[in-house]
Amino acid sequence: MYSTDLRTEKEKKSADQQALPTSNLDDANLWDAFQKRIDNGDIIEAKDAMPEKYRATLLRQISQHAHSEIIGQLPEGNWVTRAPTLKRKLILLAKIQDEAGHGLYLYSAAETLGRSRDDMVADLLSGKAKYSTIFNYPAPSWADIGTIGWLVDGAAITNQIPLCRCSYGPYARAMVRVCKEESFHQRQGYEIVTVLAQGTPEQKQLAQDSINRYWWPSLMMFGPSDSASTHSSQNMKWKIKRHSNDVLRQRFIDATVPQAEFLGLTIPDPDLKWNEERGSYDHGDIDWGEFWAVIKDGGACGKDRIRARRAAAKDGIWVRAAAEAYAKKQAAKKQAA
């Protein structure tokens, strides 16, 4: 259930040394040359010179993305033993394993920028690092596992598909596989909600209650509105992002509302209506006060999520030590032979 770095200390040190960019490009003229590369559609690789701000922005975004994948296992992990059938248990376990893999891909991509995985994980465990606010909401019913797959992973896909064309090569390549697997997760979640929506009145109500809980937090996943976003404009200039927060959020709404209507479920937004002139949906105001409050204090589950990760790190010490000892033993045998 929990991803673990099983590399030896020598491998970690080697990766850190190879990851460092050759220059920070803090000189204004070099900065302009770098921007010209971006404008020309060049892909930036780990060994290429880059502005320090570009590197720092990528580290912040990729590490937060990796943390979100790891923390995202926790609400689902709580439902493995309570899933209604053996088939559902196995599917959920497979999904959790995928999320762990996504975290590993992303930590590896972040390491190419010169920061060790151990340092990034330490920031997560200390509470210094942030992750997606959506994972600080509770999942009290089985319907939530379906809704998380449908809405949360659906929002993630909308946000992440453009990242496959990110200007930073290691991140873009990692996202290709992540998006393929997230697409499967979204369909799996929608299938759970479909079964509930077509079941008994009580089951359909479970699905509706879950949508009521997760609709607005799912919209918050795209980040603050464009007018309040401090990073979006520069990120698009550097082609780290390809679209603004509001554009991606609208794209998600337009794709998701017809899916809910097909199931006979109601989106909990009384202001939601089709705008014929724009060819998309108008929607109500998002409670950004709630968004910032969850970022600040962790919401309903933040402390529990970090506590669980700290426990996993502590419980996994012997696994990491055993793996490293085994690797050293095998290396010694190979050298002796």
C-alpha positions in Angstrom: 0.0 0.0 0.0 2.8 2.4 0.7 5.6 3.3 -1.7 9.1 2.8 -0.4 12.5 3.9 -1.8 14.5 0.7 -2.0 17.7 2.1 -3.6 21.0 1.7 -1.9 22.7 4.8 -0.4 25.3 4.6 -3.2 22.5 4.7 -5.8 20.8 7.6 -4.1 24.1 9.6 -4.0 24.8 8.8 -7.7 21.3 10.0 -8.7 21.7 13.2 -6.8 25.1 14.0 -8.4 23.8 13.3 -11.9 20.7 15.4 -11.4 22.2 18.8 -10.9 21.6 21.3 -13.7 24.8 22.7 -15.3 23.8 26.4 -14.7 21.1 28.4 -13.0 20.9 31.0 -15.8 20.4 33.9 -13.4 21.9 36.4 -15.9 19.2 38.3 -17.8 20.6 37.6 -21.2 20.8 33.9 -20.5 17.2 34.0 -19.2 16.0 35.5 -22.5 17.8 32.8 -24.4 16.2 30.2 -22.2 12.7 31.7 -22.9 13.4 31.6 -26.6 14.1 27.9 -26.3 10.7 27.5 -24.6 9.0 29.6 -27.2 10.5 27.5 -30.0 9.0 24.4 -28.4 12.3 22.9 -27.2 12.2 20.2 -24.4 14.3 21.0 -21.4 16.3 18.1 -20.0 17.9 17.6 -16.6 21.4 18.4 -17.8 20.3 21.6 -19.6 21.0 25.0 -18.1 17.8 26.6 -16.6 16.8 29.6 -14.5 16.8 28.8 -10.8 13.1 30.0 -10.6 12.2 27.5 -13.4 13.9 24.7 -11.4 12.3 25.7 -8.1 8.8 26.0 -9.7 9.2 22.5 -11.2 10.4 21.1 -7.9 7.5 22.6 -6.0 4.9 21.4 -8.5 6.3 17.9 -9.1 7.0 17.1 -5.5 3.5 18.3 -4.5 2.1 16.1 -7.2 4.1 13.1 -5.9 2.9 13.8 -2.3 -0.7 13.9 -3.5 -0.4 10.5 -5.2 1.0 9.0 -2.0 -1.5 10.6 0.4 -4.2 9.8 -2.1 -3.8 6.1 -1.2 -5.0 6.6 2.3 -8.8 7.2 1.9 -9.0 4.3 -0.5 -6.8 2.1 1.7 -9.4 2.4 4.5 -11.9 0.7 2.2 -10.0 -2.3 1.0 -11.3 -4.7 3.7 -14.8 -3.2 3.5 -15.3 -3.2 -0.2 -18.5 -5.1 -1.0 -17.1 -8.0 -3.0 -13.7 -9.8 -3.6 -13.6 -8.3 -7.1 -14.0 -4.8 -5.7 -11.3 -5.5 -3.1 -8.8 -6.7 -5.8 -9.6 -3.7 -8.1 -9.1 -1.2 -5.3 -5.8 -2.9 -4.3 -4.6 -2.6 -7.9 -5.6 1.1 -8.0 -3.7 1.8 -4.7 -0.7 0.1 -6.2 -0.9 2.3 -9.3 -1.0 5.4 -7.1 2.1 4.3 -5.3 3.8 3.8 -8.7 2.7 7.3 -9.7 4.4 8.8 -6.6 7.6 6.9 -7.5 7.6 8.1 -11.1 7.1 11.7 -9.9 9.7 11.6 -7.1 12.2 10.3 -9.7 11.3 13.1 -12.1 11.8 15.6 -9.2 15.1 14.1 -8.3 16.5 15.0 -11.7 16.3 18.6 -10.6 18.8 18.1 -7.8 16.8 17.3 -4.7 16.8 13.9 -3.0 13.6 11.9 -2.5 14.5 11.6 1.2 14.4 15.4 1.5 11.1 15.7 -0.3 9.5 12.9 1.9 10.9 14.6 5.0 9.1 17.8 4.0 5.9 15.9 3.6 6.2 14.1 7.0 7.1 17.4 8.8 4.0 19.1 7.3 6.1 21.6 5.4 5.2 20.3 2.0 1.7 20.6 0.6 -0.5 18.2 -1.4 -3.9 18.4 -3.0 -6.6 19.6 -0.6 -9.0 17.0 -1.9 -7.3 14.2 0.1 -8.1 16.0 3.4 -11.8 15.2 3.0 -13.3 12.1 4.6 -14.7 9.1 2.6 -17.4 7.8 5.0 -19.2 5.5 2.4 -18.4 3.0 -0.3 -19.9 5.5 -2.8 -17.1 7.9 -2.0 -14.6 5.4 -3.5 -16.6 5.6 -6.8 -16.9 9.3 -6.6 -13.2 9.7 -5.9 -12.5 7.7 -9.0 -15.0 9.5 -11.1 -14.7 13.1 -10.0 -11.3 13.4 -8.3 -9.4 11.3 -10.8 -11.5 12.9 -13.6 -10.3 16.3 -12.5 -6.8 15.0 -12.2 -6.9 13.7 -15.8 -8.2 17.1 -17.1 -5.3 18.8 -15.3 -2.6 16.3 -16.1 -3.1 15.5 -19.8 -1.7 18.9 -20.9 1.3 18.1 -18.6 2.3 15.3 -21.1 3.5 18.3 -23.2 5.2 20.1 -20.4 8.4 21.8 -21.4 10.4 19.7 -18.9 11.1 16.4 -20.4 11.3 14.1 -17.4 8.0 15.4 -16.0 6.3 15.1 -19.4 7.4 11.6 -19.9 6.3 10.5 -16.4 2.9 12.0 -17.0 2.2 9.8 -20.2 2.0 6.7 -18.1 0.3 8.4 -15.2 -2.5 9.7 -17.4 -3.1 6.3 -19.0 -3.6 4.7 -15.6 -5.6 7.6 -14.2 -8.0 7.3 -17.1 -8.6 3.7 -16.2 -9.2 4.8 -12.5 -11.8 7.3 -13.7 -13.7 4.8 -15.6 -13.6 2.3 -12.7 -14.9 5.0 -10.4 -17.7 5.9 -12.8 -18.7 2.2 -13.0 -19.1 2.0 -9.2 -21.3 5.1 -9.2 -23.3 3.8 -12.1 -24.1 0.5 -10.3 -25.2 2.5 -7.2 -27.3 5.0 -9.3 -29.1 2.1 -10.9 -29.6 0.2 -7.7 -32.1 0.6 -4.8 -33.3 4.0 -3.7 -30.9 3.8 -0.8 -27.9 3.0 -3.0 -28.8 5.9 -5.3 -29.0 8.2 -2.3 -25.5 7.0 -1.3 -24.2 8.1 -4.7 -26.0 11.4 -4.5 -24.7 12.2 -1.0 -21.2 11.4 -2.2 -21.5 13.8 -5.1 -22.8 16.4 -2.7 -19.6 16.0 -0.6 -17.1 15.9 -3.4 -18.3 18.2 -6.2 -17.0 21.5 -4.8 -13.7 20.1 -3.5 -13.1 18.5 -6.9 -13.5 22.0 -8.5 -11.0 23.4 -6.0 -8.4 20.8 -7.2 -7.6 23.1 -10.2 -6.3 25.7 -7.9 -7.5 29.3 -7.2 -9.2 31.4 -9.9 -6.9 33.0 -12.5 -7.2 36.4 -10.8 -5.9 35.0 -7.5 -3.3 32.5 -8.8 0.3 33.6 -8.2 2.0 31.0 -10.4 -0.3 30.2 -13.3 0.8 33.0 -15.7 4.5 32.3 -15.4 4.0 28.6 -15.6 2.1 29.0 -18.9 4.8 31.3 -20.2 7.4 28.5 -19.5 5.0 25.9 -20.8 5.1 24.0 -17.6 1.3 24.4 -17.8 -0.6 24.8 -21.1 -3.9 26.1 -19.8 -5.0 28.3 -16.9 -6.8 27.0 -13.8 -10.2 28.4 -14.8 -10.0 27.0 -18.4 -9.2 23.5 -17.0 -12.0 23.8 -14.4 -14.5 24.8 -17.0 -13.4 21.9 -19.2 -14.0 19.5 -16.4 -17.4 20.8 -15.6 -18.5 20.6 -19.2 -17.4 17.0 -19.5 -18.8 15.9 -16.1 -22.3 17.4 -15.9 -23.7 15.3 -18.8 -22.3 12.2 -17.1 -24.2 13.0 -13.9 -27.4 13.7 -15.9 -27.1 10.3 -17.6 -27.1 8.6 -14.2 -30.0 10.7 -13.0 -27.9 12.3 -10.3 -27.9 16.0 -9.4 -24.9 18.3 -9.4 -25.1 20.3 -6.1 -25.0 23.7 -7.7 -28.3 25.6 -8.0 -26.6 28.1 -10.3 -25.5 25.5 -12.8 -27.1 26.0 -16.2 -26.2 25.6 -19.9 -25.0 28.8 -21.6 -26.0 28.4 -25.2 -24.0 31.5 -26.3 -20.8 30.2 -24.8 -21.4 26.6 -25.5 -20.6 25.6 -21.9 -22.0 25.6 -18.4 -22.3 28.6 -16.1 -21.7 27.6 -12.5 -22.0 29.1 -9.0 -19.3 30.7 -6.9 -16.7 28.4 -5.3 -16.1 28.9 -1.6 -12.5 29.9 -1.7 -12.5 30.5 2.0 -12.9 26.8 2.5 -10.1 26.1 0.1 -7.6 28.3 1.9 -8.8 27.0 5.3 -8.1 23.4 4.3 -4.6 24.4 3.0 -3.9 26.2 6.3 -5.2 23.7 8.9 -5.5 20.5 7.0 -9.3 20.3 7.0 -11.2 17.3 8.5 -8.5 14.7 7.8 -5.1 16.5 7.4 -3.7 15.5 10.7 -4.8 11.9 10.3 -3.2 11.7 6.8 0.2 12.9 8.0 0.0 10.8 11.1 -0.6 7.7 8.9 2.3 8.6 6.6 4.6 9.0 9.6 3.6 5.7 11.0 4.2 4.0 7.6 7.6 5.6 7.4 8.5 4.3 10.9 7.0 0.8 10.3 8.9 0.6 7.0 12.4 1.2 8.4 13.2 -2.5 8.7 12.0 -3.1 5.1 14.4 -0.4 3.8 17.2 -1.7 6.0 16.7 -5.3 4.9 16.6 -4.3 1.2 19.7 -2.3 1.5 21.5 -5.1 3.4 20.4 -7.6 0.7 21.6 -5.3 -2.1 25.0 -4.9 -0.4 25.3 -8.7 0.1 24.5 -9.4 -3.6 27.0 -6.7 -4.7 29.7 -8.3 -2.5 29.0 -11.8 -4.0 29.2 -10.4 -7.5 32.5 -8.7 -6.8 33.9 -11.8 -5.2 32.9 -13.9 -8.2 
